[in-house]
């Protein structure tokens, strides 16, 4: 039995929660070469101590584990963690694993955590525990804060898409991302330019006429499937005359045309280091939001002198997929040369191999003045039914301008430039 009053430790859902935290902790400890982690009841205790607004201790749990909970609830650092974790199962789970890891790390072993004594004397057994708990809570607060930001970023990217955004199946991904200095830098930059917040005016998707589509208005014709009911009330001979002359009043029906993905091609060559790379990553995340809000798939590929592996988000994306995309984007560092033609051809081949239906949009972000084989690129784009939108940072590329359907030069790398790219 555990130490938090009101928690049913025999409930399968509660046990599963504790086992998930233990599983995450085991992987963290495994990376550090440590041994078997703590028990499930203590994991449940720590989770609910962070998740519940005012946790109350019971008298039925393990005495040594109760000492940890008492030290947690006494610590002034607990409030720093709970401002992120109250009623948030993801942040509470990740923070619980972080707390237990750093507690074990500070104490070296479970026995040292209680002073290495087998006595039940609380005063003697609690020596040094308070300082270890304080340090573990300090680290857990950092992890919980980063986890909260990751949740917000994931939800913002797929806002309004009808996607499945539960991150319960991605605790390990969230924990790893919470410790990523690269992601923290990117999220800080996103906050500074507010790339995820502005309401972008989305253009309506093109529609094609279809006899079984949605009613858009009225038109004249002879299609009996779409005839407006009032026409049936006129004399039969007049009806046939109007039909022969294609002058019957019909419902105009349309369906949205199929639309392909937005494909981001990002230059990661050495000249993109610093603010250019951060800005390009921010544009990518903002563009992912647009693609998902429009029900489109989203592809990303970085390139320098060679194209790098492609990452894809489906139309109905899961939270775990968005978390992996953020991880992928954050880890990329600027280095290498530039081969724009090769990158565009790789994107075209991706669209063909995935048998994309509808018109696709390739958005290329680069600062490179590399030569582009214009005729080859335009021919391949046409065969793949794709348009090329090029964003040139601090420079100009006449070949790329000629090969592109639209060409945009940016200089300030501001919020306004981000919006220009999203609306291009």
Secondary structure, DSSP 8 states (H G I E B T S, - for coil): --SBTT--TT-HHHHHHHHHHHHHHHHHHHHTT------HHHHHHHHHHHHSTT--B-SSS-HHHHHHHHHHHH-TTHHHHHHHHTT-HHHHHHHHHHHHHHHHHHHSSHHHHTTT-----HHHHTTTHHHHHHHHHHHHHHHHHHHHHHHHHHHHHTTTTT-B---GGGHHHHHHHHT-HHHHHHHHHHHHHTTTTS--------EEEEEEEEEEEEEEE--GGGB-GGGGGS-HHHHHHHHHTT-EEEEEEEEE--EEEEEEEEE-SGGGTTHHHHHHHHHHHHHHHHHHHTT--EEEEEESSSEEEEEEE-SS-BHHHHHHHHHHHHH----S---HHHHHHHHHHHHHHTT--SEEEEEEEE-------HHHHHHHHHHTTEEEEEEEESS--HHHHHH-SEEEEESS-SHHHHHHHHT-
